[in-house]
Amino acid sequence: MMLEYTILWLDGNSSDPMSSFRAKLGNAQTFTNVNDCIEYIKSHSKELIYLIVSGSLAKEIIPIIYESSNIIEIFLFCGSISAYAEWAMDYCDKMMIFDHGDDLLERLWNDLQNKLREHAKICLKLAEEHKQRALQFKKPCGSTSIIHKPTESSDPMDQLLSQLNDLVEYSITIKFVNVQQHVLYIQSDVQNDEVAFAQINQAYQQKLYNATICKYLRSLPLSADIQDRVIDNYLMQKVEDIKINYKQCQDVLDCGEKRSQTNSLSVSTEDMIATAKNIYTGMLAAGSKLIKHIKWSNMAILLSILFLCIIILDKTCHTVPMMMTANTCLSAIAAGCSLLSICIFTLENDINQISYEDSLCILRDYFGYASCAVLDYSFLLQSIYRNITVVYPFRLFLQSAKFQALLICSTWIFSYVSPVAFIFTNSVIYNVDNQICQLPLRLSFPIIYVLCCVYMIPVSLIMFIYIKLVRYVKEMNRHVTPVNVLTRAEKELRMVQRTVIIITILLTLGIPYTIIVFISFFTNPPKYHFRITFIFVDVSLVFVMIALFKFTDPLRTSLMRRVNGRINTVVAAMT
């Protein structure tokens, strides 16, 4: 009799075939919808079920299925254990909480191992009883019998089971537990050598992914030909896997040289070297893209710090318009630091092959949304100030530094408070492929909300102010207006026009992200969408700071005077 058990994985990303956690988990039923998972559990009441559920969906499903008799254990996989500890007290009999995928899988395999061992003991006991009963009917030597001594099985699966039993008898370490479980589970379905190899190879890949080939070649309980095929399959998979590090490439080369000397490896040394070079090239390509991200972010941060220091140190820049420019520089520093931290985290996880979030992942996402909002609203404040100086030139309080400082503080507070609506409500998930915490890209309230708060509201208001000023200046041209008033209005209009140009730069280089968000409303976005779009965001931030320098005359004059070494006095210009 076979012990039937099923592993269920309920997660928004469980359907992704390239998920590293899914590759390590192996054969499991995956669900992205809570209702589908509940229906499966109720309709398979005779199966022993081990349920893995993400933190974002746990509170929906666990209260419903917790009392089901076929649920053996529940593994809650989340970013922070403390966030669920108090709630989980009511479900502590069956449920365990993990914030690292490897820890969860280790506990799962250990529990399954113990369950299978208990079942195996029962089977062995029954087998021994049947053996003793058979011995009662064994005839004495020399007598005629139609019962023939069974020949030794040549089935590769039987041989592997025998080797695995020997390993268990001699207390070999847990390295082969996954393989033993997998072989015992699928032995009734194995019909030929190809199926046996495919199943065993899949189990070993989970271990080989986090260790070198050389370490396991010395201890694999497989024949030489299957060893060669496992290695060959491993190398072919790694050609397309950019997450392998240089040390593993060197291990592959060393392994190829040793095996080729004994003429036991079907792949030539030249092929091994070429494969390893391809792997290393892929790793460098992925790393170089992230390094470019980091370079662009650093450049934007350095330019912003430089401009901010000039505004602070140069007294000719101590004006209300330059205060608005300083606010833009400060917000650009915040946005650049946020993007830089995300890039460094992604690069570190890629290099170390880590496929889970850390405790600061959601916080980085929060500061990312908030800092981008502050940057956009800083340009809106510049447009509002220009509109006030043209339309309401005699309302000095609205043009004062105190009132503008109040507006600046208000935009910062709004920008950092608005993302709280979805950051701390489990709306943010960890995207393994992009190594980033993010709002799921689909037609949903959080995505529309953040688009409105971060982009649509400030950009729409800037365009509205620009159109309003254009009409106002045209109206002034139709009437008798003092030359100085008209000149001032036209100058302020040019400044708003320059702000529109800067916003256009942001929008143009943000088109890839906009397209991907639009695609997500109807279908799944590209796999590495954030890795693609973030480079455009970083580049746009640098070009925005360059345009800001070009269009801000006092800032440009002050910097050029310092570069050229001029010491003559410069009168503050009206901007």
C-alpha positions in Angstrom: 0.0 0.0 0.0 1.2 3.4 -0.9 1.2 6.5 1.4 -0.6 9.2 -0.6 0.2 12.7 0.3 0.0 16.0 -1.6 1.9 19.3 -1.3 -0.2 22.4 -2.1 1.3 25.8 -2.6 -1.0 28.8 -2.5 0.7 32.0 -3.6 0.2 34.8 -6.2 3.5 33.8 -7.9 3.1 30.0 -7.7 2.2 29.7 -11.3 5.5 31.2 -12.5 7.4 28.3 -14.0 10.8 30.1 -13.5 10.3 30.7 -9.8 13.3 29.5 -7.8 11.2 28.4 -4.9 9.0 26.3 -7.2 12.1 24.6 -8.7 13.3 23.7 -5.2 9.8 22.5 -4.1 9.5 20.1 -7.0 6.2 18.4 -7.6 3.4 20.2 -5.9 -0.1 21.4 -6.7 0.0 25.2 -7.2 -2.8 27.7 -6.7 -3.1 31.4 -7.1 -6.8 31.6 -6.1 -8.0 31.0 -2.5 -11.3 29.5 -3.6 -9.7 27.0 -6.0 -7.4 25.8 -3.2 -10.3 25.4 -0.7 -12.3 23.4 -3.3 -9.4 21.1 -3.9 -8.9 20.4 -0.2 -12.6 19.6 0.3 -12.8 17.4 -2.8 -9.7 15.3 -1.8 -10.6 14.4 1.7 -8.7 11.1 1.6 -5.3 12.7 0.7 -2.8 13.8 3.3 -2.2 17.4 2.5 0.8 19.7 3.4 -0.2 23.3 2.7 2.3 26.1 1.9 0.6 29.5 1.9 1.9 33.0 1.4 1.4 35.6 4.2 -0.8 37.7 1.9 -3.4 34.9 1.5 -3.1 33.1 4.9 -5.8 35.0 6.8 -8.3 34.3 4.0 -7.8 30.5 3.8 -6.5 29.2 7.1 -9.6 29.9 9.2 -11.7 28.0 6.6 -9.6 24.8 6.2 -7.8 24.6 9.5 -10.2 22.0 10.9 -10.1 19.8 7.8 -9.0 16.3 8.8 -6.8 15.8 5.7 -4.7 18.9 6.5 -1.6 17.5 8.2 0.6 20.7 8.4 0.4 24.3 7.3 3.6 26.2 6.4 3.1 30.0 6.4 5.7 31.7 4.2 6.0 35.4 4.9 8.4 38.3 5.0 8.1 39.0 8.7 7.3 36.4 11.4 6.4 39.1 14.0 3.6 40.4 11.7 1.7 37.1 12.0 2.9 35.8 15.4 -0.1 37.1 17.5 -2.7 36.1 14.9 -1.2 32.6 14.5 -1.6 31.7 18.2 -5.1 30.3 17.4 -3.6 27.9 14.8 -0.4 26.8 16.5 -1.3 23.1 16.5 -0.9 22.6 12.8 0.7 25.8 11.5 4.4 27.0 11.5 5.7 30.3 10.2 8.8 30.8 8.2 10.5 33.9 6.6 13.1 31.9 4.7 12.2 29.5 1.9 15.1 27.1 2.6 14.1 26.8 6.3 10.6 26.0 5.2 11.6 23.3 2.7 14.0 21.7 5.3 11.2 21.3 7.8 8.8 20.0 5.1 11.3 17.4 3.9 12.1 16.3 7.4 8.5 15.9 8.3 7.8 14.0 5.2 10.8 11.8 5.8 9.6 10.9 9.3 6.1 10.2 7.9 7.5 8.0 5.2 9.8 6.2 7.6 6.9 5.4 9.9 4.9 4.1 6.9 8.0 2.1 5.7 8.3 0.4 9.1 4.7 -0.7 8.9 5.2 -2.0 5.4 8.4 -3.9 6.4 6.7 -5.4 9.3 3.9 -6.7 7.1 6.5 -7.9 4.6 8.2 -9.9 7.3 5.0 -11.4 8.4 4.2 -12.5 4.8 7.8 -13.9 4.5 7.4 -16.0 7.6 4.1 -17.3 6.4 5.7 -18.2 3.0 8.4 -20.1 4.8 5.8 -22.4 6.3 5.0 -23.7 2.8 8.6 -24.1 1.7 9.4 -27.7 0.7 12.4 -29.6 1.8 15.6 -29.7 -0.4 15.3 -32.1 -3.3 11.6 -32.2 -3.5 9.8 -31.1 -6.6 8.4 -27.6 -6.6 6.8 -25.3 -9.2 8.1 -22.3 -7.2 11.3 -21.0 -8.8 13.9 -18.8 -7.0 13.4 -15.2 -8.2 16.2 -13.8 -10.3 17.9 -10.6 -9.3 16.0 -7.6 -10.7 17.7 -5.7 -13.5 15.2 -2.8 -13.1 17.2 0.5 -12.5 14.5 1.5 -10.0 15.0 -1.6 -7.9 18.7 -1.1 -7.9 18.4 2.4 -6.8 16.0 1.5 -4.0 18.4 -1.1 -2.8 21.3 1.4 -2.8 19.1 3.9 -1.0 18.1 1.3 1.7 21.8 0.6 2.2 22.4 4.3 2.8 19.7 4.5 5.4 21.1 1.4 7.2 24.5 3.0 7.5 23.0 6.3 8.7 24.2 8.4 5.7 23.4 12.1 6.2 20.2 13.8 5.1 21.7 14.7 1.6 19.7 12.0 -0.1 16.4 12.3 1.8 14.7 14.2 -1.0 15.8 11.5 -3.5 14.6 8.7 -1.3 11.2 10.3 -0.8 10.9 11.0 -4.5 11.9 7.5 -5.5 9.5 5.9 -3.0 6.7 8.1 -4.1 7.0 7.5 -7.9 8.2 3.9 -7.9 4.8 2.5 -8.8 4.6 4.9 -11.8 8.1 4.2 -13.2 7.9 2.1 -16.3 11.3 2.6 -18.0 14.8 4.0 -17.5 14.1 7.4 -19.0 11.3 8.1 -16.5 13.5 7.0 -13.7 16.3 9.2 -14.8 14.0 12.2 -15.2 12.6 11.9 -11.7 15.9 11.3 -10.0 17.6 14.1 -12.0 14.9 16.5 -10.9 15.4 15.7 -7.2 19.1 16.0 -7.4 19.0 19.3 -9.2 17.4 20.8 -6.1 20.6 20.0 -4.2 23.0 20.6 -7.0 21.6 24.1 -7.4 23.1 25.2 -4.1 26.3 23.1 -4.1 29.1 22.2 -6.5 29.0 19.1 -8.7 32.3 17.8 -7.4 31.0 17.6 -3.8 28.2 15.3 -4.8 29.9 13.2 -7.5 31.9 11.5 -4.8 28.7 10.4 -3.0 25.9 10.0 -5.6 24.3 6.5 -5.4 24.0 6.3 -9.2 25.7 4.3 -11.9 28.4 6.1 -14.0 26.2 6.6 -17.1 23.4 8.2 -15.1 25.9 10.4 -13.3 27.2 11.6 -16.7 23.7 12.4 -17.8 22.9 14.3 -14.6 26.0 16.4 -15.0 25.3 17.1 -18.7 21.7 18.1 -17.9 23.0 20.3 -15.0 25.4 22.1 -17.4 22.7 22.7 -20.0 20.4 24.2 -17.5 23.1 26.5 -16.2 23.8 27.9 -19.7 20.5 29.8 -19.4 20.8 30.5 -15.6 22.4 33.9 -15.0 22.3 33.4 -11.2 25.3 31.1 -11.0 28.5 32.6 -9.5 32.0 32.4 -10.7 33.1 29.8 -8.1 30.6 27.3 -9.4 31.9 27.8 -12.9 35.4 27.0 -11.7 34.1 23.9 -10.0 32.5 22.8 -13.3 35.8 23.3 -15.1 37.7 21.4 -12.4 35.2 18.6 -12.5 35.4 18.4 -16.3 39.1 18.1 -16.2 39.1 15.3 -13.6 36.4 13.3 -15.3 38.0 13.6 -18.7 41.2 12.2 -17.4 39.4 9.0 -16.4 37.6 8.9 -19.8 34.3 8.5 -17.9 32.5 11.7 -19.0 30.6 11.8 -22.2 31.0 15.5 -22.6 34.4 16.7 -23.8 36.6 19.1 -21.9 36.3 21.7 -24.7 32.5 21.6 -24.4 32.7 21.9 -20.6 35.0 24.9 -20.9 32.7 26.5 -23.5 29.7 25.9 -21.4 31.3 27.4 -18.3 32.4 30.5 -20.3 28.8 30.9 -21.6 27.6 30.7 -18.0 30.1 33.3 -16.8 29.3 35.6 -19.7 25.6 35.4 -18.8 26.4 36.2 -15.2 28.5 39.2 -16.2 25.8 40.5 -18.5 23.2 40.4 -15.7 25.7 42.0 -13.2 26.7 44.7 -15.7 23.1 45.8 -16.2 22.7 46.2 -12.5 26.0 48.0 -12.2 24.8 50.4 -14.9 21.7 51.0 -12.8 24.0 51.8 -9.8 26.2 54.1 -11.9 23.2 56.1 -13.2 21.8 56.4 -9.7 25.1 57.5 -8.3 25.4 60.1 -11.0 22.0 61.5 -10.3 22.7 61.6 -6.5 26.1 63.4 -7.0 24.6 66.0 -9.4 21.8 66.7 -6.9 24.2 67.1 -4.0 26.4 69.4 -6.0 23.5 71.7 -7.1 22.1 71.7 -3.5 25.5 72.7 -2.0 25.9 75.5 -4.6 22.4 76.8 -3.7 23.2 76.7 0.1 26.7 78.3 -0.2 26.0 81.0 -2.8 24.1 83.9 -1.2 22.9 85.0 -4.7 20.9 81.8 -4.8 19.0 82.5 -1.6 15.7 83.5 -3.3 12.3 81.9 -3.3 12.6 80.5 -6.8 15.9 78.9 -5.9 14.4 77.5 -2.7 12.0 75.6 -5.0 14.9 74.3 -7.0 16.7 73.2 -3.8 13.5 71.3 -2.9 13.7 69.5 -6.3 17.4 68.6 -5.7 16.6 67.3 -2.3 13.8 65.1 -3.6 16.1 63.9 -6.4 18.6 62.8 -3.8 15.8 60.9 -1.9 14.7 59.2 -5.2 18.2 58.4 -6.2 19.1 56.8 -2.8 15.9 54.7 -3.0 16.7 53.4 -6.4 20.3 52.8 -5.5 19.3 50.7 -2.4 16.9 48.6 -4.6 19.7 48.0 -7.2 22.2 47.0 -4.6 19.8 44.5 -2.9 18.9 43.0 -6.3 22.6 42.6 -7.3 23.5 41.1 -3.9 20.7 38.6 -4.1 21.6 37.6 -7.7 25.3 37.1 -6.8 24.4 35.0 -3.6 21.5 33.2 -5.3 19.1 34.4 -2.6 15.5 34.1 -3.7 13.6 35.5 -0.7 13.0 39.0 0.7 14.8 40.6 3.7 13.2 42.6 6.5 13.8 45.9 4.7 12.3 44.9 1.3 8.8 46.4 1.8 10.4 49.5 3.4 12.5 50.0 0.2 9.4 49.7 -1.9 7.6 52.3 0.3 10.5 54.8 0.0 10.6 54.2 -3.7 7.0 55.2 -4.3 7.2 58.1 -1.8 10.4 59.6 -3.2 9.2 59.5 -6.8 6.0 61.3 -5.7 8.0 64.0 -3.9 10.1 64.6 -7.0 7.0 65.0 -9.2 5.3 67.3 -6.7 8.5 69.5 -6.5 8.0 70.4 -10.2 4.3 71.1 -9.5 5.3 73.6 -6.8 7.6 75.4 -9.2 4.7 75.7 -11.7 2.4 76.9 -9.0 4.9 79.6 -7.9 5.2 80.8 -11.5 1.5 81.0 -11.9 1.1 83.0 -8.7 3.8 85.6 -9.7 2.0 86.2 -13.1 -1.6 86.0 -12.2 -1.5 87.4 -8.7 1.6 89.7 -8.7 0.4 91.8 -5.8 -0.4 89.0 -3.3 3.0 89.0 -1.7 2.1 86.5 1.0 1.5 83.8 -1.6 5.0 84.5 -3.0 6.7 84.6 0.4 9.3 82.0 1.5 7.1 81.0 4.5 4.1 80.2 2.3 6.2 78.3 -0.2 7.9 76.4 2.6 4.5 75.4 3.9 3.6 74.0 0.5 6.9 72.1 0.3 6.3 70.5 3.8 2.7 69.6 2.7 3.9 67.8 -0.4 6.5 65.8 1.5 3.9 64.8 4.1 1.4 63.8 1.5 4.0 61.9 -0.6 5.2 59.8 2.4 1.7 59.2 3.9 -0.2 58.2 0.7 1.8 54.9 0.2 0.9 53.7 3.7 -2.6 52.8 2.4 -1.2 49.8 0.6 2.3 49.2 2.1 1.0 48.0 5.4 -2.0 46.1 4.2 -0.2 43.1 2.6 -0.8 44.5 -0.9 3.0 44.4 -1.6 4.5 41.1 -2.6 8.0 39.9 -3.3 8.8 39.3 -7.0 11.5 36.6 -7.1 12.4 37.1 -10.7 13.1 40.8 -10.3 14.3 40.5 -6.7 12.1 43.4 -5.5 9.0 44.0 -3.4 6.3 45.6 -5.5 2.6 46.0 -6.0 1.3 43.2 -8.3 0.9 44.6 -11.7 -2.7 44.0 -12.6 -5.9 46.0 -12.8 -6.5 46.7 -9.2 -7.2 49.6 -6.8 -3.6 49.8 -5.4 -2.0 50.2 -8.9 -4.5 52.9 -10.0 -4.2 54.6 -6.6 -0.4 54.9 -6.8 -0.5 56.0 -10.4 -2.8 58.8 -9.6 -0.9 59.9 -6.5 2.6 59.7 -7.9 2.1 60.6 -11.6 -1.3 61.6 -12.9 -2.2 64.3 -10.3 1.1 66.3 -10.4 1.6 66.0 -14.2 -2.0 66.9 -15.0 -1.8 70.0 -12.8 1.5 71.1 -14.4 0.0 70.8 -17.9 -3.2 72.6 -16.7 -1.1 75.5 -15.3 1.0 75.8 -18.5 -2.1 76.0 -20.7 -3.7 78.5 -18.3 -0.6 80.7 -18.4 -0.4 80.6 -22.2 -3.9 81.8 -22.5 -3.3 84.5 -19.9 -0.2 85.9 -21.7 -2.1 85.9 -25.0 -4.9 87.8 -23.3 -2.4 90.3 -22.0 -1.1 90.9 -25.5 -4.6 91.8 -26.7 -4.9 94.6 -24.2 -2.7 97.6 -23.3 -0.3 96.2 -20.8 2.9 97.9 -19.3 6.0 96.5 -21.0 7.6 95.4 -17.8 4.5 93.5 -16.7 4.2 91.7 -20.0 7.9 90.9 -20.1 7.7 89.4 -16.6 4.7 87.3 -17.6 6.5 86.0 -20.7 9.5 85.2 -18.6 7.5 83.2 -16.1 5.8 81.5 -18.9 9.2 80.4 -20.3 10.1 79.0 -16.9 6.9 77.0 -16.8 7.6 75.8 -20.3 11.0 74.6 -19.2 9.3 72.7 -16.3 7.0 71.1 -18.9 10.1 70.0 -20.9 11.6 68.4 -17.7 8.3 66.6 -17.1 8.3 65.5 -20.7 11.7 63.9 -20.2 10.4 62.0 -17.2 7.4 60.8 -19.1 9.3 59.9 -22.2 11.8 57.7 -20.4 9.0 56.3 -18.3 7.1 55.0 -21.3 8.5 51.4 -20.9 7.1 51.3 -17.4 3.8 52.8 -18.5 3.5 50.3 -21.3 4.2 47.4 -18.9 1.6 48.6 -16.4 -1.0 49.0 -19.2 -0.2 45.4 -20.5 -0.6 44.1 -16.9 -4.3 45.2 -17.0 -5.0 42.6 -19.7 -2.3 39.9 -19.4 0.9 39.0 -17.5 3.7 41.5 -17.9 7.2 40.4 -19.1 9.1 38.3 -16.6 11.9 40.8 -15.9 9.8 44.0 -16.3 11.3 45.9 -13.4 14.9 45.2 -14.4 14.0 46.7 -17.8 12.1 49.7 -16.6 14.4 50.7 -13.8 17.3 51.5 -16.1 15.0 54.1 -17.9 14.0 55.6 -14.5 17.6 56.0 -13.5 18.6 57.5 -16.8 15.7 59.9 -16.7 16.7 61.1 -13.3 20.1 62.1 -14.5 18.8 63.9 -17.6 16.2 65.7 -15.4 19.0 67.1 -13.2 21.0 68.1 -16.3 18.0 69.9 -17.7 17.3 71.6 -14.4 20.9 72.9 -14.4 20.5 74.1 -18.0 17.2 76.0 -17.3 18.1 77.5 -13.9 20.2 80.6 -14.7 21.4 81.5 -11.2 22.6 78.0 -10.6 24.4 77.7 -13.9 26.0 81.2 -13.5 27.2 80.3 -10.0 28.7 77.0 -11.0 30.4 78.5 -14.1 31.8 81.3 -12.0 33.4 78.8 -9.6 34.7 76.6 -12.4 36.2 79.5 -14.3 37.6 81.1 -11.2 35.8 84.4 -11.5 35.4 86.5 -8.4 33.4 89.5 -9.7 30.0 90.1 -8.0 26.9 88.7 -9.7 23.5 90.1 -9.1 20.7 87.6 -8.4 18.6 87.0 -11.6 14.9 86.7 -11.6 13.9 83.1 -12.5 
